[in-house]
């Protein structure tokens, strides 16, 4: 690509772009500097630029847009798919967005403002306004003829949405059913009326759940009057699922979610995102140290079992937290199920605690002065495992009830809480049985 650019071979560049997938062109050209990338894009048609540009990392897109001139930005923004353009503009400074909006046509400006007005992490922030629609009173043959004119401007035509004159959604039909239908059949007789849709302000989590449940390629987005405003396609949902899974994985390790890639995140930013949680966990662990420091342990053999006791409770809490967070995110349970969840975790804690208490007792017999004193270990293990199971299930539910992401209740944080309470339990049981 650099060789073609140096030779000013615009024909060769266009041939490369036509032969390769837009994502591949973006990947191969990512090593070029911004000036070279714009030289590459300027050699292509507006349609090719708009297809290739969204495949650059979002941080690189922002950099390229900020370095571009007006003659480059206007056609690019008009050609981009509405959902990709919305993702980009949301990351730019609002004053910069207002400055570049006059570069696009009035109809596109209205579309941009409408999408940007949708709340972040809502169905509206994911949707595209490029969809295929038809009235109910035409024949299947006429419908196919109309779709030929709509297809170039629609992101997906597998589902065609049937609208009234005021854009009220009354049904939908798949392209397959339309093609197989008798050309004289009315669309009103062919369409499906049991519409599954999402409201424009519904959360992305609900959109993901509905698409997954009904195996849709796309799902319509409607306003409060049931008027169609856009669709969410499966590829946008896949991007959202991947982003949320990455965020959950980072939060489960007590790291604030990264807005950029690991290598692109500045060291100062990375230090802050990791350091805040590490500091919180440090002070939580310091409480454990203070409890131990203030506890006179006359039976030295008890010290050897502190790591075992702490690990048993912490691991049990981590398991419960992970299972409950996953169940909440997948829609397997809701806040209303909290009594059932706590019941299950209490029983599981009892079963798991008993399972670990037996080998714990056998191990304690090797070090304790007597079997009676060795009972401290299995009783403590049973207690901390039950405690860990309850804490690991309660905290994600508490966070969800407060409107926060349950994944914020990370595994290290659960472990830290269980460690503190576990040590107190251990010492208390030891004092009661060995005093």
N, C-alpha and C positions, 0 to 999 in steps of 0.2 A: 504493500500500500504506500509506503513512504517513497519507494522508487517511482511508482506511478504519479505520485504527487509532485516529485521533483521534476519529472518529465512533462508535467502539465497535461497528462494523458487522461482527459475527462472521459473519453469513450471507454478506455480500459477500466476506469474506476466504476463506471455505470455497469459494465459487463460483470465485474466482480460482485457488485451489489445485487444484480439480477440473479446470479447463479447461487449465491449463498443466502441462508436464512438471515433476517435482520439481526437476530441475537448473535449470530456468528460474526457478522460484520462489526457489530459493536464490540464484541470480545477481542477481535483481531486488531481493532483500531484504538483500543483503550490505552495502549502504550504511547500513542502519539500525543504531542502537546496540544493545547486548546486551539492554537492557530491552525495546526495541521488538521485537526478534526473538523473545524469549520470549513477549511479548504476542501476536505473530503465531502462534507455534507452539501456544500454549495455546488459541487459537481453533479449532484443527483437531482432527481425530480422532487417536488414538494412531497408527493406521496411516499417516496422512498425515505426521505429525511424523517417524516413523521412516524414511519414504521421503525426505523433504526434507533432514533433518539431515546425512546423510553427504556431501551435495554441497557443503557449506561447506568451505573450506580447513581442513586439519587443525589449523592453529594457531588458527583461529577456533572450531573445535569445542571445543578444549581450554579456551579462554577462556569459552565459553558454559557448559560443564559446570561449571567452577569457580565461576561466578557463579549457578548454578541452585540452587533449593531441593530438598529431598528429594521433595516431591510432583511435581516436574517430572522429576527424574532417573529415578526408579524405572520409570514407564511407558515412558519413552523408551528406556532400556537394554533393557527386556524386548522392546520392539517392533523394535529394530534387527536387521538381518541379522547373524548371528554373526561373519562375516568383517569387516564394517564396524565392529562393536563391538570386536572384537579389535584392529583397527588403532588405534582411539581409546584403548583402555585401556592399550596398550603405551606410549603417549606420556605417560601420567599418572604422577604420583608413586605408587610402590607402596603407601605408607601411605594415600593418598587413595583408591586402588582398594579397599583392604581396608575402608575406612570406608563406601564406597557399595555394596559387594556385598550387604549385608543388605537393600538396597532391592528386590532382585529375587528371584523365586521360587527355591526350592531347586534345581529342575531346571536353571534357567538359570545359577545359581551354579556348579553342577558343570560345565556346558558352558563357562563363561567360564574357570574354573580350568584345565580341560583344554587349551583353546586357548592360554592364556597360558603354559602349561608347555612348549609346543613351541618349539624353538630359533628365534631370529630368522633370517630368510632361509632357512627350510625350508618344505617342502610344508605342514607343519602350521600354519605362520603365515599361509598363504594360504587355507587351506581353510575351507569352511562346513560345518556339520553338518546343514543343511537340504537333504535329498535324498530322492528317492522310491525305495522298495525294496519288493520283493514276494517271497513264497516261490515255490519252483519248482513245487509240486504243484497249483496252481490253474489254472483255465481262463482263456483270453484275455478272455472276457466278464466274469468275476469280477474279473480284474485291472484292467480299465478302471473298474469300479464302485469298487474300492478306491482307485484313483488320484484319483477325484473328491474323496475325503475328504482325501487327502494333499496335493493340489495347492496349496491355500492356504498351507500351511506349508513348501513346498519352493521353493528358489531356482530350480531348473531341473528339469523333468520330461521333457526330451527323451530322456535316458537313464534307464532304470529298472534298478536293480541288484538282482540275484537273490541272496538270502541264505539261509543255513541258519539253524537256530534260535539258534545261538551267534554269528550275524552274520558268519560266514565267507562271503567273496565267492566265488560259484561261477559267475557269469555276468552278462550284461546284455542288455537288449533296448531298441531305440529305440521311442519312442512311435508312430512311423509304422508300424513293423512290427507293433506290437500292434494298432493300429486296423485294419490291412488283413488281419489274420489271421482265420481262422474262429473264431467265439466259443467253440466247443467244444474248440479245440486247447489242449493243455497248454503252460504257459509253459516248462516244462522242455524241450519239443520245439522251441520257437521261439527260445530264448535263444542267444546266442553265448558260447562257453566260452573262446575265446582272449582273455583279458582283458589289456589293457594298463593297468597301475596304477603308482603311485609309493608308496614308503615314506614314512611320516610325517616321518622325519628327513632325507629326500633334499633336496638343495639346490634353491632356486627356479630356478637355471639349468637343472638337469636336467628340472624340471617344464615349463619353457618349451620346451625342446628336444623333449620327447615330445609335447606338445600341437601344436607346429608340424609335427612329422614325420608324425603320424597324422591331422591336421586334425580333432581332437576339439573339441566344444563344451565338454565337461567331462571330467575324468579322475578316477577314484577314488583315494582315499588309504587305504592299509591299514597295519596294524601288523605286527609281526614274526610274528604267527600268521595273517596274511592275513585279519584281521577288518576290515570296513569301518568307518572312523572319520569319514570326510567326503569331500567332493569339492572339486576346484579348478576353477572356471569360467573361461571364456575372458576375461571382462571383468576378473577379478582378475589374470590373466596379462598382459593388455594394460597395466594400470596398472604392473605390475612391470617390464615391458619398457621402458615410457616412463621410469620412474624410473632404471633402470640405464643407459639410453641418455643421460639427462641427466647422471648421475654420471660416466660414461665421457667425455663431452664436456668436462665441467669438469676432470676429472683430466688429460685430454690437453692442456689448456692450463695445467697446473701450478696448479690451484686445488683446494683441498680441497673435497669435495662439500658443497653447501649443504643444510641440513636444512629450510630454509624457502624461500619464493620470493625472487627477487632484490631486489624492493622491500621485502619484509618483513624481510630480514636486516639486523640492526643494523650500523652502520658499524664499530664496534669489532670485531664478529665477522668482518665482511668483511675488515677490515684484517689480522686474524690469519690467516684462511684463505688469503689471497693472499700475505701477507707472509712466512710461513714458507718457502714454496717459492721466492719471489723472493729471499730471503736465501740459501738453498742455492744457487740458480743464480748469484747474485752472486759468492759465494766460488768457485764453479766457474769463472766467467769471470775472476775475479781470478787464478787459476792460469795461465790463458792469457796474461794481461797480464804476469805474472812471467816466464813462459817467454820472451816476446818481449823483455822488458826486459833479460834476462840473455844474450840472443843478439846478438852483434855482426853486423849486416847490412852488409857492405861493398858488396854489389851492390844499389844503391838500387832498381833496377827490380823486384826481387823483392817489395818492399813493396806495389806496386800490385796484385799478384795474391793477396794474403792474403784479402780478402773472397771472391774467386771460389773459392779452394781450400776455405775454411771452409764456404761455402754449399753446395758440391757434396757434401761429406761429410755435413753436417747434414741436407740435404734427403733424401739417400738413406737415412739412418738413420731419419728420420721416416716415410718411406714403408714401410720394412720393419717398423718397430714397429707402425704402424697396421694393416698387413695381418695380422701375426701375432696381435696382440691381438684383432682381429675374428674371425680363424679360430678362436682358442681359445674365444671367447665363443659362437660359433655352433656349436661342436662339429665344425667341419670338420677339426680336427686335435687331437691330444692330446700330452702330454709324451713319450709313447713314440715320437712321430714326429720327435723332435729331430734325429736324424742326417739325415733326408730334408730337413727344413727348412733346416738349415745348408748342406747340399749345394746346394739350390736357390738360397739367398741368395748363396753364394759364386760360383756361375755367373752369377747375375743381376748381382752386383757387378762381375764381370769384363766382362760385356757392356755394362752401363750406363757403367762407367768408361771403356771403350774409346770408346763413343759420345760421351762428353763430352771425352775427351782429344784427339780430332782437332780440333775447333774451338778447344780450349784451346791446342794447339800452334800453330795458324795465328795466333791472337791474340798469342801470346808472340813469334812471329817479328817482330812490329812493334816490340817494345820491347827484346828481348834483343840483346846485342852480336853473337851468332853463333847459327846454328841448333843447334849442339851445346849451348850454354848454354840455349837455349829448351826443350830436352828436359826440363828440370827440371819445367816446368809440367805437361805431359801425364802424366809418370810419377807426380807427386804426386797429380794428380786421379784417376788410376786407383787409386792406393793408398788414398786417403781414401774414395772411393766404395765400394770393397770393404770397407774398415774399417767404414764407416757401415752397410752392409747387414748385416754380421755382428753388430755391436753392437746394431742395432735389432731383430734377431731373437733374439739370445741373452738380452738383459735381460728381456723379457716371459716367456720360458720359465723363467728363473731365479726370477723373482718367483712364478710359478705353482707351481714346485716347492717353494717355501718356504711355500705356503699363502696367499700374498698376491694381491691383485687385480692382474693384469698391467697394467691401465690406470694403476696408480700410476707405471709407467715412462713418464711423459709425454713428449711430443715435445720440449718445451724441455730436459728432462733428458737425453734422448738426444743432442740437438744440443750441449749443453754438454760432455758427455763426448767426443764426436767432435771438437769444437773443440780441446780440449786436446791430444788425441793427434794430431790432424791437423796442428797447428802444429809439434809435435815431429817428425812425419814430414817435413813440408815443409822444415824447417831441416836435418834430417839428410840428405835427398836433395840439397839445395842444397850442403851442405858436401862431400859425397862427389863431386859432379860438378864443382863450381867451385873446389875447393881447388887 
